[in-house]
Amino acid sequence: MKLSDYVLDVLAQAGVTHVFEVCGGSLAHLLDSFYGRKDISTVSMHHEMAASIAAEGYARASGRLGVAMATSGPGATNMITGIGSCFFDSIPCLFITGQVNTYEFKFDRPVRQKGFQETDIVSIVKPIAKDAFLVEEADKIKQLLCQAIQIAGSDRPGPVLLDIPLNIQRADIEPGTLRYCTINPLQPKSPDEKALNEVLEMIRSSSRPVILAGGGVRISNSQDLLLKFAQMTGIPLVTSLMGLDSFPHDDPLFAGMIGTYGNRYANLTVANSDLILALGTRLDTRQTGTKPETFARGAKIVHVDIDPHELNSNIKAHCLFNLDIGSFLLGMMKLMKSGILADGGRLMPWKKMIMSYKTRYPSFRMPKSDAIDPNYFMHILSEFLPDDALVCVDVGQIQMWSAQTLDIHGTQRFLTQGGMASMGSALPMAIGASFAKPDKVIVVITGDGGFQLNIQELQTVYHHNLPVKIILINNRCYGMVRQFQEQYFDGRYQSTVIGYSNPDFRDVVSAYKIPAARITRNDEISDTLAKLFDDRNPAFLEASINTDCKVMPKLSVNMPLEDQEPHLHRDELRSNMFIELLPVPGGL
Ligand SMILES: Cc1ncc(C[n+]2csc(CCOP(=O)(O)OP(=O)(O)O)c2C)c(N)n1
């Protein structure tokens, strides 16, 4: 059979239903193999960056392998952003690039290029992929394909790239006789019972414990176990940005998102804890503050991560588990069967304190003027979001306003890029998510800057009539960088306001035949959102806000997690603390 047909057979067997691509000569045979197939189809995008991120969105939304394809040269290099994002955020994706015929390769010759668009994509992506292979011989396809799929999904997931030259794509193969590789996926390690018992002891003797849930919880599909564990132990829980949708926000144990732009109540909770169970989180400086030694100074830390290199990397923990989160939680719950952890009210004072943080420092306040307040907008949006909506969030201030205030509950998801944090990622991510979960309403939250990076994908939304609701928060600038310039560059808004402009988005969106509305006042939010979610058709809403809106609270460089801007009066901050304040604000 033709090798390109075989590739699609294997992908379909692996559960892949859609492949996101932009066509090109070097992809010709692979694309031709889709013709007439019912079990697997293409989604033709309008930029390979968007195709790569759509595959990422498909994988994030479904937990299944995401696949994108692009032609050699510019097609391949345009996919780098999505590949890197999957690497940093541990998303299982396979990227297939077409390549010039092997007999057109330059190999070791000291020329820059031989075949048209010949580009060594394998070497280019190796530092940001779990692995990358060039299929040089047809009879290796079975082995390499199976290896690529397994590597992408196993252990700590991530992207793998397969570069398939044209003459290999069209080769005739006999799959039954091909070499096959047997990779033994890492057997889940069983937790060391003695170490788990130590953790139990630590929990029992702790009076201010907190669980910190990261992206690893969802990646290991452990969100249900986590809920059970939290409820069994009664331990309050905060999340990182990546872990935001790993726990229902309407559960009384939920205490917000921590970090530079985290909720003040979440940061205070972590700062004052005496025990942190950090699950599937890197504890990077956006979570801990730039001086890790100031982070949760009074706490013992138990750190669980599937990747041994992440343990003791930024923060030194007291107890380390190189484990899948599910194995850790199951191990703990097995020990707890004997009922030793019944909370019995011991944690009540701690929970009351967390409640008082929440009441005093809420994630939004009632606006005092007509102008749309972005946190208030997110609060109202939560009321209208369907219980199973998938929210895809772009990068910038809008990412932080959404994360601070949206109430994620039910089977809602919050999908956003953490490590790569590429502007323009939300719309293609929503397209991928929509194909993975066709029965769900997908919501895009984007800024005016980010929207323009992949605005062409409105055509993909229109073409497939996807139930994608796009919400654009328009501050007419690159707000996140502008805020930075206001703080650190005396308000010199070079390239964020100066030199920046955007079009009338309603006109642009209408040209793609998607209905578009615009609001400017808080009192318009509810009615417009009600209309937006009235049906399952694509729709667009622009909410215009003031250019100088800021994301607050914010943790500045060198400051300890509890001391965000706007700074609390010293006495007020002290009244919130169980542990000693640092002598000078931010200084050590
Ligand atoms: C591809 C890319 N280029 C540049 C950046 C740097 N960057 C981060 S946030 C941001 C501003 C985003 O502006 P906008 O989309 O309007 O959202 P806002 O911050 O105003 O809410 C920029 C330029 C980035 N993250 N990604």
Ligand as a Chemical Component Dictionary entry (heavy atoms), coordinates in Angstrom:
data_LIG
# 
_chem_comp.id                   LIG 
_chem_comp.type                 NON-POLYMER 
_chem_comp.pdbx_formal_charge   1 
_chem_comp.three_letter_code    LIG 
# 
loop_
_chem_comp_atom.comp_id 
_chem_comp_atom.atom_id 
_chem_comp_atom.alt_atom_id 
_chem_comp_atom.type_symbol 
_chem_comp_atom.charge 
_chem_comp_atom.model_Cartn_x 
_chem_comp_atom.model_Cartn_y 
_chem_comp_atom.model_Cartn_z 
_chem_comp_atom.pdbx_ordinal 
LIG C1  C1  C 0 3.679  36.318 19.617 1  
LIG C2  C2  C 0 3.932  37.233 20.780 2  
LIG N1  N1  N 0 4.531  38.411 20.579 3  
LIG C3  C3  C 0 4.758  39.246 21.639 4  
LIG C4  C4  C 0 4.375  38.882 22.899 5  
LIG C5  C5  C 0 4.645  39.816 24.084 6  
LIG N2  N2  N 1 3.371  40.266 24.669 7  
LIG C6  C6  C 0 2.826  39.688 25.764 8  
LIG S1  S1  S 0 1.378  40.332 26.194 9  
LIG C7  C7  C 0 1.422  41.431 24.938 10 
LIG C8  C8  C 0 0.323  42.442 24.752 11 
LIG C9  C9  C 0 -0.966 41.780 24.383 12 
LIG O1  O1  O 0 -1.855 42.794 23.952 13 
LIG P1  P1  P 0 -3.393 42.482 23.743 14 
LIG O2  O2  O 0 -3.566 41.234 22.973 15 
LIG O3  O3  O 0 -4.057 43.677 23.207 16 
LIG O4  O4  O 0 -3.889 42.159 25.222 17 
LIG P2  P2  P 0 -3.875 43.117 26.504 18 
LIG O5  O5  O 0 -2.574 42.919 27.208 19 
LIG O6  O6  O 0 -4.053 44.518 26.031 20 
LIG O7  O7  O 0 -5.028 42.628 27.318 21 
LIG C10 C10 C 0 2.595  41.280 24.194 22 
LIG C11 C11 C 0 2.964  42.119 23.040 23 
LIG C12 C12 C 0 3.788  37.613 23.050 24 
LIG N3  N3  N 0 3.440  37.134 24.237 25 
LIG N4  N4  N 0 3.546  36.830 21.976 26 
# 
loop_
_chem_comp_bond.comp_id 
_chem_comp_bond.atom_id_1 
_chem_comp_bond.atom_id_2 
_chem_comp_bond.value_order 
_chem_comp_bond.pdbx_ordinal 
LIG C1  C2  SING 1  
LIG C2  N1  SING 2  
LIG C2  N4  DOUB 3  
LIG N1  C3  DOUB 4  
LIG C3  C4  SING 5  
LIG C4  C5  SING 6  
LIG C4  C12 DOUB 7  
LIG C5  N2  SING 8  
LIG N2  C6  DOUB 9  
LIG N2  C10 SING 10 
LIG C6  S1  SING 11 
LIG S1  C7  SING 12 
LIG C7  C8  SING 13 
LIG C7  C10 DOUB 14 
LIG C8  C9  SING 15 
LIG C9  O1  SING 16 
LIG O1  P1  SING 17 
LIG P1  O2  DOUB 18 
LIG P1  O3  SING 19 
LIG P1  O4  SING 20 
LIG O4  P2  SING 21 
LIG P2  O5  DOUB 22 
LIG P2  O6  SING 23 
LIG P2  O7  SING 24 
LIG C10 C11 SING 25 
LIG C12 N3  SING 26 
LIG C12 N4  SING 27 
# 
